[in-house]
Amino acid sequence: MNTYYGDLCTKVYESDKSLARNKEVDFYLSFIKDKSTKVLEPMCGNGRLLIPFMLEGIQIDGFDLSEHMLEVCQIKARKLNLNPNVFIGKIEDFKTDQLYDLIIIPFGSFSLLPDELVANSLTNLKLALKKGGKILLTIVTKSDNINETSTWKETNRIQFDQEFIVEYRTVEYDKGNSLLNTQLKYELIQNEDLIKSEIMDFCIRLYERKEFEELLYLQGFQHVVFHEVVNGYGEGESFNVFECTL
Ligand SMILES: C[S@@+](CC[C@H](N)C(=O)[O-])C[C@H]1O[C@@H](n2cnc3c(N)ncnc32)[C@H](O)[C@@H]1O
């Protein structure tokens, strides 16, 4: 069955990306002025970053199109006596009467948006921003080491008590459109029997740094500051953030 961040994909994501690490969290926390700062996290998923923010007493709302990711977020939060304000929503359709000081989209999630949804999505975020507020965006940047594979290749295997989930993928790079087209297949196996499977088309828009900066200026941002957070995801894994102000 074709899904997007469905049940099995969410279980695999949660198994190794449950909570963000200190360095990444500290980077985003450095934009919080005080406890009155209101934060929005579109595409918040399983609460990987939203929950550490709540643990710091930050007011944060989140939304995501995947009910499975949000359910994991709620369950995880409740175990920590937290009650997150997270709801189902698509960034390209997002409307709110709330205004936020800070809007964050970590972990390259903005690159999941196809080109035709980018302008609307940014407009919706701009309308949700208080005067003087900021948006922090991460994207996936172009790199030379793309390993294309046209046949299913096993890329992950996670054991849960009596069952396990195997992840397979194919990868194709569409250079003309800068799209990394990955197909993911998840299989739930119990006692050697296939119980359930999911297929997910996982398409990532790869950007050049300059290209993304120009896009942000074209969309009406007046100031864009580029940050490189060295080892932000752990040793040898840095990430880039665009700080955008109107
Ligand atoms: C890679 S996960 C990252 C989740 C979270 N940002 C994090 O840092 O762990 C990407 C999330 O974006 C969500 N998503 C993808 N496209 C979306 C859209 N158009 N509107 C809202 N959420 C979307 C997916 O459901 C998924 O939970």
The ligand as an SDF file (V2000), in Angstrom:
LIG
                    3D

 27 29  0  0  0  0  0  0  0  0999 V2000
   11.8340   13.9370    8.1560 C   0  0  0  0  0  0  0  0  0  0  0  0
   10.3510   14.1590    9.1110 S   0  0  0  0  0  0  0  0  0  0  0  0
   10.9790   15.3810   10.2020 C   0  0  0  0  0  0  0  0  0  0  0  0
   10.1160   15.6300   11.3860 C   0  0  0  0  0  0  0  0  0  0  0  0
   10.6460   16.7110   12.3140 C   0  0  0  0  0  0  0  0  0  0  0  0
   10.7620   17.9970   11.6090 N   0  0  0  0  0  0  0  0  0  0  0  0
   12.0120   16.3590   12.8860 C   0  0  0  0  0  0  0  0  0  0  0  0
   12.8380   17.2580   13.0000 O   0  0  0  0  0  0  0  0  0  0  0  0
   12.2360   15.2130   13.2550 O   0  0  0  0  0  0  0  0  0  0  0  0
    9.3760   15.1210    7.9880 C   0  0  0  0  0  0  0  0  0  0  0  0
    7.9390   15.3590    8.4690 C   0  0  0  0  0  0  0  0  0  0  0  0
    7.3290   16.2840    7.5550 O   0  0  0  0  0  0  0  0  0  0  0  0
    5.9560   15.9280    7.4080 C   0  0  0  0  0  0  0  0  0  0  0  0
    5.4570   16.5430    6.1710 N   0  0  0  0  0  0  0  0  0  0  0  0
    5.8780   16.2910    4.8970 C   0  0  0  0  0  0  0  0  0  0  0  0
    5.2380   17.0740    4.0250 N   0  0  0  0  0  0  0  0  0  0  0  0
    4.3980   17.8610    4.7710 C   0  0  0  0  0  0  0  0  0  0  0  0
    3.4880   18.9010    4.4330 C   0  0  0  0  0  0  0  0  0  0  0  0
    3.2840   19.2580    3.1630 N   0  0  0  0  0  0  0  0  0  0  0  0
    2.8050   19.5120    5.4450 N   0  0  0  0  0  0  0  0  0  0  0  0
    2.9990   19.1330    6.7320 C   0  0  0  0  0  0  0  0  0  0  0  0
    3.8480   18.1430    7.1050 N   0  0  0  0  0  0  0  0  0  0  0  0
    4.5420   17.5220    6.1400 C   0  0  0  0  0  0  0  0  0  0  0  0
    5.9950   14.4140    7.3970 C   0  0  0  0  0  0  0  0  0  0  0  0
    4.7350   13.8680    7.6920 O   0  0  0  0  0  0  0  0  0  0  0  0
    7.0560   14.1190    8.4640 C   0  0  0  0  0  0  0  0  0  0  0  0
    6.5090   13.9250    9.7280 O   0  0  0  0  0  0  0  0  0  0  0  0
  1  2  1  0
  2  3  1  0
  2 10  1  0
  3  4  1  0
  4  5  1  0
  5  6  1  0
  5  7  1  0
  7  8  2  0
  7  9  1  0
 10 11  1  0
 11 12  1  0
 11 26  1  0
 12 13  1  0
 13 14  1  0
 13 24  1  0
 14 15  1  0
 14 23  1  0
 15 16  2  0
 16 17  1  0
 17 18  1  0
 17 23  2  0
 18 19  1  0
 18 20  2  0
 20 21  1  0
 21 22  2  0
 22 23  1  0
 24 25  1  0
 24 26  1  0
 26 27  1  0
M  CHG  2   2   1   9  -1
M  END
$$$$
